[in-house]
Amino acid sequence: MTEDDLEDAFERLHDLITGAEDLKGFLDGVAGFAAEKMSRVRGTQIECAVTLRRRKHSTTIAGSSEKAVMLDQIEQRMGEGPCVEALEVGHPVILSDAHNEKRWPNYCKVLSTEGYRSAVGIPLNLGPDSDGVLDFFAAPANEFAPDTLGDAHVYADMAARTLRLAIRSARPNNWRTTSRPHWKAEPSSTSPAG
């Protein structure tokens, strides 16, 4: 990634932060940005989803497409796969070919049925109470390898930096996947009556 590419990437992420009306819109933008850049680098269509874990509860909160969200939700529901494992171990986990993978046979069967053979989870260190992972999916096998993940790490680092800011800016009761203007807080049931 060149210096100009990095400058462009940070400018696009800044635009996402300042232009998003809510957290979901921002995270959809981050996933779309990462998918677009990885697709260009890899020369094939890459899908991306964002999974957040707060207080040991994981949820797919955004994606580059409905397909990306669906693929990640399947993995979260099944509780197995490279993205789930990346959250647990804190380093990238690669699924090279779902047709030959032995670690997650049930997940690989479903992923293959959906037309995807490779995936990778890149963890995001978001602070003491939160973790996340950028989940990338590709139809061809062997699309992700340790020596080809340099750009994915760059996008994950940029996403983690901006997500840490968003997490600090939002209160816990603002974590909703529905559109809400400017991360508005719901009135607290413990607020004194006025």
NORFEN-V962857 format. One record per residue. N is the residue number from 1. RES is the residue in one letter. PHI is phi in degrees with one decimal (none if undefined). D_CENTER is the distance of its C-alpha to the mean C-alpha in Angstrom with 1 decimal. Layout:
# NORFEN-V962857
<<N;RES;PHI;D_CENTER> <N;RES;PHI;D_CENTER>>
This chain:
# NORFEN-V962857
<<1;M;none;20.4> <2;T;-81.0;23.4> <3;E;-60.7;24.1> <4;D;-64.5;24.1> <5;D;-62.1;20.7> <6;L;-63.5;19.4> <7;E;-62.0;21.4> <8;D;-62.8;20.2> <9;A;-63.4;16.5> <10;F;-65.3;17.3> <11;E;-64.0;19.4> <12;R;-64.1;16.8> <13;L;-66.1;14.4> <14;H;-60.8;17.5> <15;D;-61.7;18.3> <16;L;-63.2;15.0> <17;I;-64.5;15.8> <18;T;-76.5;19.4> <19;G;-98.1;19.1> <20;A;-75.8;16.7> <21;E;-85.8;18.8> <22;D;-151.8;16.4> <23;L;-63.8;13.1> <24;K;-62.2;11.6> <25;G;-60.1;13.1> <26;F;-63.2;11.7> <27;L;-67.8;8.0> <28;D;-59.7;8.9> <29;G;-63.9;10.6> <30;V;-61.7;8.1> <31;A;-64.1;6.1> <32;G;-63.3;9.8> <33;F;-61.9;10.9> <34;A;-64.1;8.9> <35;A;-63.8;9.9> <36;E;-61.2;13.3> <37;K;-67.1;13.9> <38;M;-66.2;13.0> <39;S;-61.4;15.1> <40;R;-66.3;17.9> <41;V;-66.0;17.9> <42;R;-84.5;17.8> <43;G;76.6;20.2> <44;T;-148.3;18.5> <45;Q;-68.5;16.1> <46;I;-117.0;12.5> <47;E;-103.4;9.9> <48;C;-140.7;6.2> <49;A;-128.0;4.0> <50;V;-116.8;2.0> <51;T;-112.4;4.8> <52;L;-114.7;7.5> <53;R;-127.1;10.8> <54;R;-128.7;14.0> <55;R;51.1;17.4> <56;K;64.7;16.4> <57;H;-112.5;14.9> <58;S;-102.3;11.4> <59;T;-150.4;10.1> <60;T;-78.3;7.6> <61;I;-109.5;8.0> <62;A;-162.8;6.9> <63;G;-165.6;6.9> <64;S;-73.4;9.1> <65;S;-159.9;11.7> <66;E;-62.4;13.1> <67;K;-62.7;13.2> <68;A;-61.0;9.5> <69;V;-62.3;9.2> <70;M;-62.0;12.4> <71;L;-60.8;11.6> <72;D;-72.2;8.9> <73;Q;-63.1;11.4> <74;I;-59.3;14.1> <75;E;-62.5;12.7> <76;Q;-62.8;12.3> <77;R;-63.9;15.7> <78;M;-75.7;17.3> <79;G;73.1;16.1> <80;E;-147.9;16.0> <81;G;135.1;14.1> <82;P;-65.5;12.4> <83;C;-75.1;9.1> <84;V;-62.2;11.4> <85;E;-66.3;13.7> <86;A;-60.7;11.4> <87;L;-63.0;11.0> <88;E;-75.1;14.7> <89;V;-94.5;16.0> <90;G;78.4;14.0> <91;H;-141.1;14.0> <92;P;-58.8;12.5> <93;V;-128.2;13.6> <94;I;-109.4;14.6> <95;L;-109.9;15.9> <96;S;-77.1;18.5> <97;D;-149.9;20.3> <98;A;-60.4;19.9> <99;H;-72.2;23.6> <100;N;-117.9;24.7> <101;E;-76.7;22.2> <102;K;-104.7;24.0> <103;R;-69.0;21.5> <104;W;-133.0;19.9> <105;P;-60.3;22.5> <106;N;-67.3;21.7> <107;Y;-62.8;18.0> <108;C;-62.1;19.1> <109;K;-62.8;21.8> <110;V;-67.3;19.6> <111;L;-58.9;17.1> <112;S;-62.1;20.3> <113;T;-59.9;21.8> <114;E;-80.2;18.9> <115;G;92.8;19.7> <116;Y;-121.6;17.0> <117;R;-119.6;18.2> <118;S;-133.4;15.6> <119;A;-156.0;12.1> <120;V;-150.4;10.5> <121;G;-111.2;8.2> <122;I;-111.8;8.1> <123;P;-68.3;8.6> <124;L;-119.0;8.5> <125;N;-85.1;12.0> <126;L;-109.6;12.2> <127;G;124.1;15.8> <128;P;-67.8;18.2> <129;D;-105.1;17.0> <130;S;-140.8;13.2> <131;D;-135.0;10.6> <132;G;-153.1;6.9> <133;V;-150.9;4.9> <134;L;-89.9;3.0> <135;D;-108.7;5.0> <136;F;-110.3;7.8> <137;F;-130.2;10.8> <138;A;-139.9;14.3> <139;A;-69.1;17.6> <140;P;-70.8;19.8> <141;A;-72.8;20.3> <142;N;57.8;20.0> <143;E;-79.9;17.6> <144;F;-121.0;15.8> <145;A;-144.4;18.1> <146;P;-52.3;18.3> <147;D;-79.7;20.4> <148;T;-111.2;18.1> <149;L;-96.8;14.9> <150;G;-53.6;16.3> <151;D;-66.5;14.6> <152;A;-60.3;11.1> <153;H;-65.4;12.1> <154;V;-62.3;13.4> <155;Y;-66.3;10.3> <156;A;-64.0;8.3> <157;D;-63.8;11.6> <158;M;-63.5;11.9> <159;A;-64.2;8.7> <160;A;-62.7;9.7> <161;R;-61.3;13.2> <162;T;-74.1;12.6> <163;L;-67.1;10.6> <164;R;-58.9;13.5> <165;L;-62.8;15.8> <166;A;-63.4;14.4> <167;I;-64.9;14.6> <168;R;-65.3;18.1> <169;S;-78.7;19.0> <170;A;-102.3;18.2> <171;R;-83.2;20.3> <172;P;-54.4;19.0> <173;N;-77.1;20.6> <174;N;-90.2;18.6> <175;W;-78.8;15.3> <176;R;-128.9;15.7> <177;T;-95.0;13.8> <178;T;-88.6;17.0> <179;S;-70.0;18.0> <180;R;-143.2;20.1> <181;P;-63.0;21.7> <182;H;51.6;20.8> <183;W;55.8;19.3> <184;K;-58.7;22.8> <185;A;-87.7;23.8> <186;E;-76.0;25.6> <187;P;-60.0;29.1> <188;S;-78.7;29.2> <189;S;-72.0;31.5> <190;T;-98.6;32.8> <191;S;-70.5;33.9> <192;P;-63.8;37.6> <193;A;-70.1;39.3> <194;G;-113.1;40.7>>
